[in-house]
Amino acid sequence: MTTRPKPALTARDIHKAYGRHQVLRGVDLTVEPGQLVAVVGENGSGKSTLLKSIAGTLHVDKGEVTLSGALGYCPQDPVLNANLTVDQHLRYFAAAHRLTSLDRADELVDLLGYAKYRETAAGDLSGGTRQKLNLTLALLHDPDVLLLDEPYQGFDWETYLRFWDLVDQLHERDKAVVVITHLVFEQERFDVLADLVDGRLTPRDLEVKEHTHAGA
């Protein structure tokens, strides 16, 4: 008998209000290893609030989140030090994660195509390049669960395609990826699409994809 893998991410009955404004009203979300999930909603629907709640950067009023493995979080607005160069960010984040090399950083910088800016201060980067660095830092420690909040905003078309190449690699390596967006142009890329409306998350009916787990 095949043992079903443990969910990579489970969020149960998540509630969050700002004053009298109830943003999340009992959100449930389960993501399996190797699943690519899109959470879709209009601006102001609570998508970023949900992701912050799952990432643990925002205190929730009710509910619980369970993770299996390491978490990577790429917020919508890059949290960077304007005075530090790209390389300095990479070295500091590598040290924070106790990484012994920058091999993964080098791979990501090359894949996303911004190696020529490694000695440039973050404050002098374009919005798109700052977002590339933001994504690189979230992936630096090779997390098992990756949360992406509007990850490709500011990307040109070539970088957009490179981003999906990167996501495909993560997918093949059984990483769980949750993408927050207000628009979904390529629905066929996702295993699960869920709409966040009125504070609740409702999965759409999609054709089931075949995905073989690396450990199966």
ABEGO torsion letter per residue (X at the ends): XBBBBBBABBBBGBBBBBEABBABAGBBBBBBBGBBBBBBBBBGAGAAAAAAAAAGABBBABEBBBBBEBBBBBBABBBBBAABBAAAAAAAAAAAAGBABAAAAAAAAAAAGAAAAAABBAAABBAAAAAAAAAAAAAAAGBABBBBBGAABGBBAAAAAAAAAAAAAAAAAGBBBBBBBABBABAAABABBBBBBGGBBBBBBBBBBBBBBAAX
